[in-house]
């Protein structure tokens, strides 16, 4: 009886220590700022006429890509938002399948420069979905996975656009 009670106490203590470790690791200091927007976004200068380009790398057999597309998902939200923010555009690079490499034909004509760049850097098989945000052909954000759309990519696009609008209004 006594041995089983000691084992139970040890198990409870181990669980409590594990929970405390999780709390400690996730804790932030009171003055520590946290933002979903990557630091590079806040350091990027955007002129009034600069276009924010969102490139989504996709494949038809990628269930997360399919989930992102459509009127009630990420693509629909972006298109709806972009109607009132004309300085933002969307391009989808869709390769034949997840298992295949991207080819120059997968890229829309305005993104031929990106196709060449990815070919030179041998980045022909990116994860899907992959989101890239460019301003004047400069990469600002690259993020993978469906969750990164809401957590990082779309907030970064909105932040870039808001700062451009703010700069334009102060002139």
N, C-alpha and C positions, 0 to 999 in steps of 0.2 A: 504494500500500500504506500509506504513511504517513498520507495523508488519511483513509483508511477507519479506521485505528487511532485517530486523533484523534476521529473521529466516534463511535466505539464508547466511548471514554473519556468523552467529553462526555455521551453517553446514560446511561452507568452513573452518572456523577456527578449528573446531573439526577434520576435515579431515587432515589439515596441521599438527596439533599436533600429530595425530596418525601416520602420515608418518614420522615425526621427531623422534618419539619414536622408530619406526622400525629401522630407520637409526642409531640411538644412540645405540640400543641394539646390532646390528650387526657390529658396528664399532670396529676396533682393533687399539690398540696403534701401532705406527710405528715400534717399536722394538719387538713387540709381534710375536713370531714365530707360524706358524700354519702348522700342518702336518696331513695328513689323516692317517698316521701310528700311531697306539696306542703306548703310552709311554712304555708299557711292551716289545714291539718289540725291541726298541732301547736299552733296558737294558738286553736283552737276549744274552748270549754268545753261539755261534755256532762253534763247532769243525768241522774240514775238513770233517770227515766222517758222521756227523749227517745228518739224513734225515728229511726234512720238510714234514710233513704229513698233507694233506688237507682232512678233513672229511666233506662231505655234507650230511645233514639229509634232506630227501626228501619223497614225496609221489606221486603216479601217478595221483591223482586228485588235486594236487597243481598246479595251472596254472603258478605260478611264478617259480616253480621248473622245469616244462616242458620248460618254456621259457629259463631258464639258461642252460639246457642241449642242446646238439647239436653242430654241427661243427662250426657254425657262432656265437655262444653265449659264455657264460662264460666257460662251459666245454671245448668247442673247443679251446678257447683262452688258457686255462690252459694246455691242452694236447700239443698244438703247442709249447708253451713256454717250457714245461717240456722236450721236445725232446732235447733241447740244455742245459737243466739244470737237469741232471740225479739225483741230490740229492733231488728231490721233487716228491712226489707221491700223487695220488688221490684215495680216497675210497668213495663210495656212500652207505649210509645206507638208504635204501628205505623200509618204512613200508607199510602195506597194503593200508591205506588211511589216510587222515589228521585226521579223527576222531579216529583212532585206536592208541594203544600204540606201541612203538617199542618192538620187542621181540629179544632174543639172535640170532634167526635164520636170522634176518634182517642184522646182522653184518657180514662182510667178516671175514674169519678166522684170519687174522692178527690183527683184532680189537676186539678180544674177551675180552681183558683187558678193553677196553672202555665200552663194553656192561656190564661187571661186575661192573665197577665204576658207570655207570649211574643207574644201578639197585640199588646199595647200596645207592646212593644219591636220589633215587626215581625221577629221571629225565627221565621218560619213554615216555613222550609226549611233546617233544620240538616243538617249532614253526617251520614252514617250509617256505622257505628254511632256514636252519641254517648252518652256516659255522664255522668250528672249525679248527684251525691250531695248530699242536703239533710239538714239537721238543723233541725227546727222551721221549715220552709219557708225556711231560709237556705241559699243555694248555698255549698257547701264546695269541691267539685271539679266541673269540666267538662272532659271530655277526649274526643278524637275518635280513632277507629281501633281496630281489633281488638287491636293490640299494647298500647295504653294500658290495657287491662283488666288484664293481668298485671303490667305495669310500674308503673302508677300507681293505678288506681281500686280494685282489690280490696285492695292493701296499705293504701290510705287508709281504706277501710271497716273493715278489721281493726284498724288503729291507733285509730280513733275508738272502736270497741267496747271494745278493751282498756283504754283510758284511762277509759271510763265505768265498767267493771267495777272497775278499780283504785280510782276515787273512791268507789264504793259500798262496797267492802270496807274502806276506811279509816275509815268512819263508825262 
